[in-house]
Amino acid sequence: MAANRRSTKLMIESKDVVLAAMGAAAALAGFVLVFLGVIIASYQSYAATTPSAVTRPYRTAGIALFGTFGFSLVTVALCLLWLVLGGPMWLYGLTLAVFVIQLVVVFLAAGWTTRMVLWP
């Protein structure tokens, strides 16, 4: 009996993968908001008379981070849509592809924010 258990392969259900991606996408959206908060705080640390050439990179980063946050919400929405529609295969692949893209975009956003704040 024990040998039988060892030989069976664990099959991960598509639903479990999408639920995991949904939770991770929502968590990453929260991290992006933290990065956005750091950029906003850095931007607000400058006086109102600071030349716009100095603050422009912070405004640009803020817009990019807000876009990344929106992209994260799109990923969550795709996961929810997949669940609501009963798990169509074509949407499964799209959902996972968008999630992988989200991972890359969030990594780039974190790196860019770190570079801006630590090495201005």
PyMOL commands that set and color helices and strands:
alter all, ss='L'
color gray80, all
select helices_A, chain A and resi 2-7+14-44+52-84+89-118
alter helices_A, ss='H'
color red, helices_A
deselect
rebuild
show_as cartoon
